[in-house]
Amino acid sequence: MSKPLSDHDRKKQISVRGLAGVENVTELKQNFNRHLHFTLVKDRNVATKRDYYFALANTVRDHLIGRWIRTQQHYYEKDPKRVYYISLEFYMGRTLQNTMVNLALENACDEAMYQLGLDMEELEDMEEDAGLGNGGLGRLAACFLDSMASLGLAAYGYGIRYEFGIFNQKIVNGWQVEEADDWLRYGNPWEKARPEYMRPVRFYGRTEHGPDGVKWVDAQVVLALPYDTPVPGYRNNIVNTMRLWSAKAPCEFNLKDFNVGGYIQAVLDRNLAENISRVLYPNDNFFEGKELRLKQEYFVVSATLQDIIRRFKAKSNSVLTFNDVLHIQVAIQLNDTHPAMAIPELMRVLVDEEKLSWDKAWDICVRTCAYTNHTVLPEALERWPVDLFAHLLPRHLEIVYEINRRHLEVIAAKYPGDNDRLRRMSLIEEGGQKRINMAHLCIVGSHAVNGVAQIHSDILKATVYVPKINSSLSGLHYCNFFPFFFFLIRAVCRASGKRPGWRELLTAAPGYHTAKMIIRLITAIGDVVNNDPVIGDRLKVIFLENYRVTLAEKAIPAADLSEQISTAGTEASGTGNMKFMLNGALTIGTMDGANVEMAEEAGEDNLFIFGMRVDDVDKLDMKGYHAEEYYNRLPELKQAIDQIAGGFFSPKQPDLFKEIVNMLMHHDRFKVFADYEDYIKCQEKVNALYKNPKEWTKKVIYNIAGCGKFSSDRTIAQYAREIWGMEPTLEKLPAPDDKQ
């Protein structure tokens, strides 16, 4: 925590930045005390820091409520097209500071707390991170919600209110240990339960085909209870909604069971239903075909579509016909394949419940849905076993089979006799175990498909025949710099805590074995390097445990060098690399993910690019990658690998890291050794340039000037125009009277 300012320095700071007015500060203090007394039932004698945080959060929340209600009234009256962003992850982090900034309250709140003898940073640190995501996918979703509000789009985020978010990571004796993230333990002042909009979600059962169509019968019901969180735009008085669903068991119990003593067990069995929203699966780049995960995915999709259609029908003011209407008023964006069940679920609703013909329903479904693909890695692609699908969602399996039959008819007509293409493009993968390829389902059932970086979209185009793939990125121009700006950048870099010679690996790993072993290797190397009598005081290996949004907000501005070293063609995008770029860190990386656009925007000479390009990787695949060739040819690499394998970093357990070495030598599909030599040469360039602060800072300026393209506001504006058929209004609503 920063050192408190003296009264003299504080007055100087206030005179420079200005206050929102003495009257506003006085009112904030009054409301703070009111919430401390009447909401928290505390006084200053017994209140804790957490109580003060909640009092401040409720005070700031008061300024959201009028804007939130007025925004929803505005959407109801104007009836614009609405976009529904469905994601299994929303990595929101903390809300208090973001809200104060967006409402232009930060300075006034800071001053009010100071006058009350409280430290704003201490109060902000009491807030639990809303860690409802694993990394880039969930953080992207959170940024997009902010941008949709700032651009004046009538948008809603839909996800799951996980009782336990991404686990808290502890490093104990060099090993990762996971602890449950009980982020709701003390309550959440930002959410509002909406039991009046609770929706039933069905599982299991069977289908009946009759003259009136198909019925899904004998299903088990779980209730979806929505919790709404306000999402304020940047100083435009617009507040959108993120709606997260929590699973609740129905209240009905079988009286017969009660009479025979089964009542207690029936109550206990409620937990089985409510487990659906209990915990976030702890990785977003490795697929596990667990029944609970598929339940989560259908749970959020079913509840969300019911909510979308309820809102759509409420505004129609007449007997609803979906013909040529739904896609005009509704856009559904699927964030990766996790909400892919929206496609067969929408078809079920339109065909089975609304009684539309298949062709009409399919046309509406495709026009309404769009899909963002986040990965091409085989281990991350969702492929659900048909048997599990049949057991859990019998009607949806029938719908997926029908979608696939019609899809393959089109492909066969276009490419007669090309059975290999039919096999590759089928939604159903044959073999030992039939599986449904959810990425193929999303592509077939959406009118637009995009990767999250240009190179990613290009790979999709090259590997999947689909004319509707585009990219979410486009370009901007550079801007020039002048000597004062140059001086300013150096000053900001020093003030933000950048330190020469630090190399930080910022990562949190899911609980699978290889990742844990890599973390153990990092901490073991740190034990050796940090205690070395020669370099121990000059170079440190630091593993920042429990990396999350709040820690990133501190670490990213402090970094000098950002290492983005994935093998070309394997990383979909990476959002961290762009944040490092914006905050003045130079990038050493491969031509992969968003690094490609970063090099285009800032100039490749202003990044440290090394290693294979995608074409080089393809050529190496054809030739055959043999790690031994690099191991035998490069003495420095051989020495490093031999030290790891021989127990140099683990003398008490010499064989501890042999399986990592075995993987690198014999099973490494990422071809790490192939990029090693070029990486070392590139690091030498980094070291040489760092000795020249003027030239280093010049590259920093070019990077900062070139990162405008990576604004989520620009990205969402492009999504709106090119995918959702909406025009960002940049509308600013009149401010409400917060005293009402």
C-alpha positions in Angstrom: 0.0 0.0 0.0 1.2 3.5 -0.8 2.4 5.8 1.9 -0.3 8.2 3.1 0.1 11.8 1.8 0.7 14.7 4.1 -2.0 17.3 4.4 0.2 19.7 2.4 0.8 17.2 -0.5 -2.9 16.2 -0.4 -4.1 19.7 -0.8 -1.6 20.2 -3.7 -2.9 17.0 -5.3 -6.6 18.1 -4.9 -5.9 21.5 -6.4 -4.4 19.8 -9.5 -7.0 17.1 -10.1 -10.1 19.0 -8.8 -12.9 17.7 -6.7 -16.5 16.9 -7.7 -17.6 19.7 -5.3 -17.6 20.2 -1.5 -21.4 19.6 -1.5 -20.8 16.2 -3.2 -18.2 15.2 -0.6 -20.4 16.2 2.2 -23.3 14.2 0.8 -21.1 11.1 0.3 -20.0 11.3 3.9 -23.6 11.5 5.1 -24.7 8.6 2.9 -21.6 6.6 4.1 -22.6 7.1 7.7 -26.2 6.3 6.9 -25.3 3.0 5.4 -22.9 2.2 8.2 -25.8 2.7 10.7 -28.9 1.5 8.9 -27.6 -1.0 6.3 -24.8 -2.6 8.4 -26.1 -1.8 11.8 -22.7 -0.7 13.1 -21.1 2.5 14.5 -17.5 3.6 14.4 -16.8 2.0 17.7 -17.3 -1.6 16.4 -17.1 -1.3 12.7 -14.4 -3.2 10.9 -12.6 -2.3 7.6 -14.9 -4.7 5.8 -17.9 -2.8 7.3 -16.4 0.4 6.0 -15.9 -1.1 2.5 -19.6 -2.3 2.4 -20.7 1.2 3.6 -18.8 2.8 0.8 -19.9 0.2 -1.8 -23.5 0.8 -0.9 -23.0 4.6 -1.1 -21.5 4.3 -4.6 -24.2 1.8 -5.5 -26.9 4.4 -4.7 -25.5 6.5 -7.6 -26.0 3.6 -9.9 -29.6 2.7 -9.1 -31.3 5.7 -10.8 -29.1 5.4 -13.9 -29.8 1.6 -14.0 -33.6 2.0 -13.8 -33.6 4.9 -16.3 -31.5 2.9 -18.8 -33.9 0.0 -18.7 -36.8 2.3 -19.1 -35.1 3.9 -22.1 -34.6 0.5 -23.7 -38.2 -0.4 -23.1 -39.5 2.9 -24.6 -37.1 3.0 -27.6 -37.1 -0.8 -28.2 -33.7 -1.1 -29.9 -32.2 -4.3 -31.1 -30.7 -6.1 -28.1 -27.5 -8.1 -28.0 -27.2 -11.0 -25.6 -23.6 -12.1 -24.8 -23.7 -15.6 -23.4 -20.5 -16.8 -21.6 -19.7 -19.4 -19.1 -17.1 -17.0 -17.7 -17.1 -13.4 -16.7 -13.7 -12.5 -15.1 -14.9 -9.2 -13.5 -12.4 -8.6 -10.8 -13.4 -5.8 -8.4 -16.3 -3.5 -9.0 -15.9 -0.5 -6.6 -13.1 1.4 -8.3 -14.4 0.7 -11.8 -17.8 2.1 -10.8 -16.4 5.2 -9.1 -14.3 5.9 -12.3 -17.2 5.4 -14.6 -19.5 7.6 -12.5 -16.8 10.3 -12.0 -17.0 9.8 -8.3 -13.4 8.6 -7.5 -11.9 11.9 -6.4 -14.9 12.9 -4.3 -15.1 9.4 -2.6 -11.4 9.5 -1.9 -11.7 12.9 -0.3 -14.8 11.9 1.7 -13.0 8.8 3.1 -9.9 11.0 3.9 -12.1 13.4 5.9 -13.6 10.5 7.7 -10.1 9.3 8.7 -10.2 6.2 6.3 -7.8 5.1 3.6 -9.4 4.5 0.2 -6.8 1.9 -0.9 -7.4 -0.1 2.3 -11.1 -0.2 1.7 -10.7 -1.2 -1.9 -8.5 -4.1 -0.8 -11.4 -5.5 1.2 -13.4 -6.3 -1.9 -13.2 -9.9 -3.1 -12.4 -10.4 -6.8 -15.3 -11.8 -8.7 -13.2 -14.5 -10.2 -15.8 -16.1 -12.4 -13.4 -16.9 -15.1 -10.0 -18.5 -15.7 -8.2 -16.1 -18.0 -8.4 -14.5 -21.4 -11.9 -15.8 -22.4 -13.5 -14.6 -19.2 -11.6 -11.3 -19.0 -12.5 -10.5 -22.7 -16.2 -11.0 -21.8 -15.9 -8.6 -18.8 -14.2 -5.9 -21.0 -16.9 -6.4 -23.7 -19.7 -5.7 -21.2 -18.0 -2.5 -20.2 -17.6 -1.4 -23.8 -21.2 -2.3 -24.7 -22.4 0.0 -22.0 -20.0 2.8 -22.9 -21.1 2.6 -26.5 -24.8 2.8 -25.6 -25.7 -0.7 -26.9 -28.7 -2.4 -25.4 -26.7 -5.3 -24.2 -27.0 -8.0 -21.5 -24.4 -10.4 -20.3 -25.6 -13.9 -19.3 -23.6 -16.4 -17.3 -23.6 -18.5 -14.1 -23.3 -17.2 -10.5 -20.7 -19.7 -9.4 -20.6 -20.0 -5.6 -16.9 -20.7 -5.9 -14.9 -19.0 -8.6 -11.4 -19.7 -9.8 -9.5 -21.3 -7.0 -7.1 -19.3 -4.8 -3.6 -20.4 -5.6 -1.1 -20.9 -2.8 2.6 -21.9 -3.2 3.6 -24.2 -0.3 7.1 -25.6 -0.3 7.3 -24.8 -4.0 4.1 -26.7 -4.9 0.8 -25.3 -6.0 -2.0 -25.8 -3.6 -5.6 -24.9 -4.4 -8.0 -23.3 -2.0 -11.7 -22.7 -2.6 -12.6 -19.2 -3.6 -15.5 -18.5 -1.3 -16.0 -15.0 -2.8 -19.6 -14.7 -1.6 -18.8 -15.5 2.1 -19.4 -11.9 3.2 -22.1 -11.1 0.7 -22.0 -9.1 -2.6 -23.2 -5.5 -2.4 -23.4 -5.2 -6.2 -25.9 -7.9 -7.0 -29.7 -7.9 -6.8 -31.6 -11.2 -6.7 -34.6 -11.3 -9.1 -36.8 -14.3 -7.9 -39.7 -13.0 -10.0 -37.8 -14.0 -13.1 -36.9 -17.5 -12.0 -37.1 -20.1 -14.8 -37.4 -23.9 -14.9 -34.6 -25.9 -16.7 -35.2 -29.5 -17.6 -32.8 -32.5 -17.8 -33.1 -36.2 -18.5 -36.5 -37.7 -19.4 -37.5 -38.9 -22.9 -39.2 -37.7 -26.1 -42.7 -38.5 -27.4 -43.4 -38.0 -31.1 -47.1 -37.5 -32.0 -49.4 -35.8 -34.4 -49.0 -32.5 -32.5 -45.2 -32.6 -32.7 -42.5 -33.7 -30.2 -42.9 -33.5 -26.5 -40.1 -33.7 -23.9 -41.6 -35.6 -21.0 -40.6 -37.1 -17.6 -37.8 -34.5 -17.2 -36.3 -33.4 -14.0 -36.6 -29.7 -13.2 -34.0 -27.3 -11.7 -34.9 -23.7 -11.2 -32.6 -20.9 -12.4 -32.6 -17.9 -10.1 -31.2 -14.7 -11.7 -28.9 -12.2 -9.9 -28.4 -8.9 -11.7 -25.3 -6.8 -11.5 -25.1 -3.3 -12.9 -22.6 -2.6 -15.7 -22.0 1.2 -16.0 -20.8 2.8 -19.1 -18.0 5.4 -19.0 -19.6 8.7 -17.8 -22.7 8.4 -20.1 -25.2 7.5 -17.3 -26.0 4.2 -19.1 -26.0 1.1 -16.9 -26.5 -2.2 -18.5 -27.1 -5.6 -16.8 -25.1 -8.7 -16.3 -27.5 -11.5 -15.3 -26.0 -14.6 -13.6 -28.1 -17.7 -12.9 -28.0 -19.7 -9.7 -29.4 -23.2 -9.5 -32.1 -23.9 -7.0 -34.1 -27.1 -6.4 -37.9 -27.0 -6.8 -39.9 -26.8 -3.5 -42.3 -29.6 -4.2 -41.8 -32.9 -2.3 -43.6 -36.1 -2.8 -46.1 -36.5 0.0 -45.9 -40.3 -0.3 -42.1 -40.1 0.4 -42.9 -37.9 3.4 -45.2 -40.5 4.8 -42.6 -43.2 4.6 -39.9 -41.1 6.1 -38.2 -39.9 2.9 -38.7 -36.2 3.6 -35.3 -35.7 5.1 -33.5 -37.4 2.2 -35.6 -35.4 -0.3 -34.5 -32.2 1.3 -30.8 -33.3 1.3 -31.1 -34.3 -2.4 -31.7 -30.7 -3.2 -28.0 -30.2 -3.1 -27.6 -32.4 -6.2 -29.6 -29.9 -8.2 -27.9 -26.9 -6.7 -24.4 -28.2 -7.5 -24.9 -27.0 -11.0 -23.9 -23.4 -10.0 -21.6 -24.5 -7.2 -18.1 -24.2 -8.8 -16.3 -22.9 -11.9 -14.4 -25.6 -13.8 -10.7 -24.5 -13.3 -9.4 -24.2 -16.9 -10.5 -22.8 -20.2 -8.0 -24.6 -22.5 -8.6 -28.2 -21.6 -11.8 -30.1 -22.3 -13.2 -32.5 -19.7 -16.4 -34.3 -20.7 -18.0 -34.2 -17.3 -21.8 -34.5 -17.0 -21.9 -31.6 -14.5 -20.1 -29.3 -17.1 -22.7 -30.2 -19.8 -25.4 -29.5 -17.2 -23.9 -26.1 -16.5 -23.7 -25.3 -20.2 -27.4 -26.2 -20.9 -28.5 -24.6 -17.6 -27.3 -21.1 -18.6 -28.5 -21.5 -22.2 -32.0 -22.7 -21.3 -32.6 -20.0 -18.7 -31.2 -17.3 -20.9 -33.2 -18.2 -23.9 -36.4 -18.2 -21.8 -35.5 -14.8 -20.5 -34.8 -13.5 -24.0 -38.1 -14.7 -25.4 -40.0 -13.5 -22.4 -38.6 -10.0 -22.9 -39.2 -10.2 -26.7 -42.8 -11.3 -26.2 -43.5 -8.7 -23.5 -42.7 -5.9 -26.0 -44.6 -7.3 -29.0 -48.1 -6.1 -27.8 -49.8 -8.7 -30.0 -49.9 -12.4 -30.7 -46.3 -13.2 -31.4 -45.1 -14.5 -34.7 -41.4 -15.2 -34.9 -41.4 -15.0 -38.7 -38.8 -12.5 -39.9 -38.9 -10.7 -36.5 -36.6 -12.4 -33.8 -33.3 -11.8 -35.5 -34.2 -8.2 -36.2 -34.7 -7.5 -32.5 -32.3 -10.0 -31.0 -28.6 -10.9 -31.5 -27.0 -13.8 -29.5 -23.3 -13.9 -29.3 -21.8 -17.3 -28.2 -18.4 -16.8 -26.3 -16.6 -20.0 -27.4 -18.4 -23.3 -27.6 -19.5 -23.4 -24.0 -22.9 -21.9 -24.8 -23.2 -23.9 -28.0 -26.4 -25.5 -26.7 -28.2 -22.2 -27.5 -28.5 -23.4 -31.1 -30.4 -26.7 -30.6 -32.3 -25.1 -27.7 -33.5 -22.3 -29.8 -34.5 -24.8 -32.5 -36.4 -26.8 -29.9 -38.3 -23.7 -28.7 -39.1 -22.5 -32.2 -40.1 -26.0 -33.6 -41.6 -27.7 -30.6 -43.2 -24.8 -28.6 -43.8 -22.1 -31.2 -44.7 -24.6 -33.9 -42.6 -23.1 -36.7 -41.5 -25.2 -39.7 -37.9 -26.6 -39.5 -36.7 -24.4 -42.4 -38.2 -21.2 -41.0 -36.8 -22.0 -37.5 -33.4 -22.7 -38.8 -33.3 -19.5 -40.8 -34.2 -17.5 -37.7 -31.7 -19.4 -35.6 -28.8 -18.8 -38.0 -29.6 -15.1 -38.4 -29.8 -14.6 -34.7 -26.7 -16.5 -33.5 -23.0 -15.6 -33.9 -20.0 -17.5 -32.6 -16.5 -16.4 -31.3 -14.0 -19.2 -31.5 -11.2 -19.0 -28.9 -9.0 -22.0 -29.7 -7.9 -24.5 -32.3 -6.0 -26.7 -29.9 -7.4 -30.2 -30.0 -7.4 -30.8 -26.3 -9.5 -27.7 -25.7 -12.2 -28.4 -28.3 -15.5 -29.5 -26.9 -16.6 -32.9 -28.2 -19.5 -34.4 -26.1 -20.1 -38.1 -26.1 -23.4 -39.0 -27.8 -24.3 -41.4 -25.0 -24.1 -38.6 -22.4 -26.1 -36.3 -24.7 -28.8 -38.9 -25.1 -29.0 -39.4 -21.4 -29.1 -35.8 -20.3 -30.7 -34.0 -23.2 -32.6 -36.5 -25.4 -34.6 -34.0 -27.4 -31.5 -32.0 -28.2 -29.6 -35.0 -29.5 -32.5 -35.6 -32.0 -32.2 -31.9 -33.1 -28.4 -32.1 -33.5 -28.8 -35.2 -35.6 -31.3 -33.5 -37.9 -29.1 -30.4 -38.1 -26.2 -32.6 -39.2 -28.3 -34.6 -41.7 -29.4 -31.4 -43.5 -25.9 -29.9 -43.3 -24.2 -33.0 -44.9 -26.8 -33.0 -47.6 -25.7 -29.5 -48.6 -22.0 -30.4 -48.5 -22.6 -33.6 -50.5 -24.4 -31.6 -53.2 -21.6 -29.1 -53.4 -18.8 -31.6 -53.3 -20.2 -34.9 -54.7 -18.1 -37.9 -54.0 -15.9 -36.1 -51.4 -16.4 -38.5 -48.5 -13.4 -37.3 -46.7 -14.8 -33.8 -46.6 -18.1 -35.1 -45.4 -16.3 -36.9 -42.6 -14.3 -33.8 -41.6 -17.3 -31.5 -41.7 -19.8 -33.7 -39.9 -21.1 -32.5 -36.5 -20.9 -36.2 -35.4 -17.5 -37.7 -35.1 -17.6 -41.4 -35.7 -15.1 -43.9 -34.3 -14.8 -45.8 -31.1 -17.0 -43.4 -29.3 -19.4 -41.1 -31.2 -19.0 -37.5 -30.2 -20.6 -34.2 -31.1 -18.2 -31.6 -32.3 -19.5 -28.4 -30.7 -17.3 -26.1 -32.7 -18.8 -27.5 -35.9 -22.3 -27.1 -34.4 -21.6 -23.4 -33.7 -20.2 -22.7 -37.1 -23.1 -24.4 -38.9 -25.7 -22.7 -36.7 -24.3 -19.1 -36.8 -24.4 -16.4 -39.4 -21.0 -15.1 -38.4 -17.9 -16.7 -37.0 -14.8 -14.9 -35.8 -11.5 -15.7 -34.2 -10.1 -13.4 -31.6 -7.0 -12.4 -33.6 -6.4 -12.2 -37.4 -4.0 -15.1 -37.5 -6.5 -17.2 -35.6 -9.3 -16.3 -38.1 -6.9 -17.2 -41.0 -6.2 -20.6 -39.4 -9.9 -21.2 -39.1 -10.4 -20.3 -42.8 -7.6 -22.6 -43.8 -8.8 -25.6 -41.7 -12.6 -25.3 -41.9 -14.6 -24.6 -45.0 -16.9 -21.8 -44.0 -17.4 -18.5 -45.9 -18.7 -16.6 -42.8 -15.5 -16.4 -40.8 -14.2 -12.9 -40.2 -11.9 -11.3 -37.7 -12.7 -9.0 -34.8 -9.7 -6.8 -35.5 -8.9 -3.9 -37.8 -6.2 -1.2 -38.0 -5.4 2.3 -36.9 -2.5 4.7 -37.7 0.4 5.6 -35.5 0.9 9.0 -34.0 4.1 11.0 -33.7 5.8 11.9 -30.4 7.8 14.9 -29.2 10.5 15.5 -26.5 8.2 16.4 -23.7 6.1 13.3 -24.3 9.3 11.3 -24.3 10.3 12.7 -20.9 6.8 12.1 -19.6 6.8 8.4 -20.6 10.1 7.9 -18.8 8.7 9.5 -15.7 5.5 7.4 -15.8 7.5 4.2 -16.3 9.5 5.0 -13.2 6.5 6.0 -11.1 4.6 2.8 -12.1 7.3 0.6 -10.4 9.2 -0.7 -13.4 12.5 -2.3 -12.4 15.4 -3.2 -14.6 16.5 -6.9 -14.7 13.2 -8.4 -13.4 11.8 -11.3 -15.4 8.4 -12.3 -14.1 6.3 -15.3 -15.2 2.7 -14.3 -14.6 0.6 -17.4 -14.6 -2.0 -19.5 -12.6 -2.4 -23.0 -13.5 -5.4 -25.4 -13.4 -5.1 -28.5 -11.3 -3.6 -30.8 -13.9 -0.4 -32.6 -13.4 2.0 -31.1 -16.0 1.1 -27.5 -15.2 1.8 -28.1 -11.5 5.1 -29.7 -12.3 6.1 -26.7 -14.4 5.2 -24.4 -11.5 7.3 -26.6 -9.2 10.2 -26.3 -11.6 9.9 -22.5 -11.7 10.0 -22.3 -7.9 12.9 -24.8 -7.8 14.9 -22.7 -10.2 14.0 -19.6 -8.1 15.5 -21.3 -5.0 18.8 -21.8 -6.8 19.0 -18.4 -8.6 17.8 -16.3 -5.7 20.3 -17.8 -3.3 23.3 -17.8 -5.6 26.2 -15.8 -4.0 27.1 -14.2 -7.4 23.8 -13.2 -9.0 21.4 -13.6 -6.1 21.3 -9.9 -5.5 21.1 -9.0 -9.2 18.5 -11.3 -10.6 15.4 -12.8 -9.1 13.0 -15.4 -10.2 9.6 -14.4 -8.7 6.4 -16.5 -9.1 3.4 -14.3 -8.3 0.9 -16.6 -6.7 -2.8 -16.3 -7.1 -2.6 -14.2 -10.3 -6.0 -12.5 -10.9 -7.5 -9.3 -12.1 -6.5 -7.2 -9.1 -2.9 -8.5 -9.1 -2.7 -7.9 -12.9 -3.7 -4.3 -12.3 -0.5 -3.9 -10.2 1.9 -6.2 -12.1 1.3 -5.2 -15.7 2.1 -1.5 -15.2 5.3 -2.5 -13.4 6.7 -4.8 -16.1 9.4 -3.8 -18.6 9.3 -6.9 -20.8 6.3 -9.0 -21.8 7.1 -12.5 -22.9 4.6 -13.9 -25.3 6.3 -17.0 -26.5 3.7 -19.5 -27.7 4.5 -21.6 -30.8 3.1 -19.8 -33.9 -0.4 -21.0 -34.6 -1.3 -22.3 -31.1 -2.4 -19.2 -29.2 -5.8 -17.8 -30.3 -5.1 -14.3 -29.1 -3.9 -13.4 -25.7 -5.3 -10.4 -24.0 -2.5 -9.9 -21.6 0.0 -9.1 -24.3 -2.0 -6.1 -25.4 -2.4 -4.8 -21.8 1.4 -5.0 -21.4 1.9 -3.1 -24.6 -0.5 -0.4 -23.5 1.2 0.0 -20.2 4.7 0.5 -21.7 6.2 -3.0 -21.6 8.0 -4.1 -24.8 7.2 -7.5 -26.1 9.5 -10.4 -26.9 7.4 -13.0 -28.6 6.6 -15.2 -31.6 4.4 -14.2 -34.5 1.4 -15.7 -32.9 -2.0 -14.5 -31.7 -2.4 -10.8 -31.3 1.4 -10.4 -31.4 0.9 -10.3 -35.2 -1.4 -7.2 -35.1 0.8 -5.6 -32.4 3.8 -5.9 -34.7 1.7 -4.4 -37.6 0.5 -1.5 -35.5 3.7 -0.6 -33.7 6.1 -1.8 -36.4 7.9 -5.1 -36.1 11.1 -3.3 -35.4 9.6 -2.1 -32.1 9.0 -5.6 -30.8 11.5 -8.4 -30.3 10.1 -11.0 -32.6 11.8 -14.4 -32.8 11.1 -18.0 -33.8 9.1 -19.8 -36.4 6.1 -18.4 -38.3 3.0 -20.5 -39.0 4.4 -21.6 -42.4 7.7 -22.7 -40.7 5.8 -24.8 -38.2 3.8 -26.4 -41.0 7.0 -27.2 -42.8 8.6 -28.7 -39.7 5.5 -30.8 -39.2 5.9 -32.2 -42.7 9.6 -32.8 -42.2 9.2 -34.2 -38.7 10.3 -32.5 -35.4 13.1 -34.3 -33.5 14.0 -32.6 -30.3 17.3 -34.6 -30.1 18.7 -32.7 -33.1 18.5 -29.3 -31.2 19.6 -30.9 -27.9 22.7 -32.3 -29.5 23.5 -29.2 -31.6 23.1 -26.5 -28.9 25.5 -27.0 -25.9 23.7 -24.4 -23.8 20.3 -26.0 -24.3 21.8 -29.5 -23.6 23.4 -28.2 -20.3 20.0 -26.7 -19.2 18.1 -29.9 -19.9 20.7 -32.1 -18.3 20.7 -29.9 -15.2 16.9 -30.2 -14.9 17.0 -34.0 -15.6 19.9 -34.6 -13.3 18.5 -32.9 -10.2 20.6 -29.8 -10.2 17.5 -27.8 -9.2 16.1 -30.6 -7.0 19.1 -32.2 -5.2 16.9 -33.9 -2.6 14.7 -35.4 -5.3 17.0 -35.9 -8.4 14.3 -37.5 -10.5 11.6 -34.9 -9.7 11.6 -33.2 -13.1 12.5 -36.2 -15.4 9.0 -36.5 -16.8 9.1 -32.8 -17.9 12.4 -33.6 -19.7 10.9 -36.7 -21.2 8.0 -34.7 -22.5 10.2 -32.1 -24.0 12.5 -34.7 -25.6 9.9 -37.1 -26.9 6.3 -35.8 -26.8 6.5 -32.0 -27.3 4.0 -31.1 -30.0 4.7 -27.4 -29.3 8.3 -27.8 -30.5 9.9 -25.7 -27.8 13.5 -26.5 -28.8 13.0 -25.4 -32.4 12.6 -21.8 -31.2 15.2 -21.9 -28.4 18.3 -20.7 -30.3 16.5 -17.7 -31.8 14.9 -16.9 -28.5 18.3 -16.6 -26.8 19.7 -14.4 -29.6 16.6 -12.2 -29.2 17.1 -11.9 -25.5 20.6 -10.6 -26.2 19.1 -7.8 -28.3 16.7 -7.0 -25.4 19.6 -6.8 -22.9 21.6 -4.5 -25.3 18.7 -2.2 -25.9 17.9 -1.9 -22.2 21.3 -0.3 -21.6 20.1 2.6 -23.9 17.2 4.2 -22.1 16.5 6.7 -24.9 16.2 4.0 -27.6 14.2 1.7 -25.3 11.8 4.5 -24.5 11.4 5.4 -28.1 10.2 1.8 -28.8 7.9 2.1 -25.7 6.3 5.2 -27.2 5.7 3.6 -30.6 4.1 0.6 -28.8 1.7 2.8 -26.7 0.9 4.9 -29.7 0.1 1.8 -31.8 -2.2 0.0 -29.4 -5.4 2.1 -30.0 -6.7 -0.7 -32.3 -6.8 -3.1 -29.3 -9.4 -1.0 -27.4 -12.4 -3.2 -26.6 -14.6 -0.2 -27.5 -13.3 -0.4 -31.1 -13.7 -4.1 -31.1 -17.3 -4.0 -29.9 -18.2 -1.2 -32.4 -17.0 -3.5 -35.1 -18.9 -6.5 -33.7 -22.0 -4.3 -33.6 -21.8 -3.1 -37.2 -20.5 -6.3 -38.9 -22.1 -9.1 -36.8 -25.1 -7.8 -34.8 -26.4 -5.3 -37.3 -26.5 -2.5 -34.7 -25.0 1.0 -34.7 -23.3 2.2 -31.5 -25.2 5.3 -30.4 -22.6 6.8 -28.0 -25.7 8.1 -26.4 -25.5 9.9 -23.1 -28.6 9.7 -20.9 -29.5 12.6 -18.6 -28.2 12.1 -15.0 -30.9 11.1 -12.6 -31.5 12.8 -9.2 -29.6 10.3 -7.0 -31.6 11.6 -4.0 -34.8 10.1 -5.2 
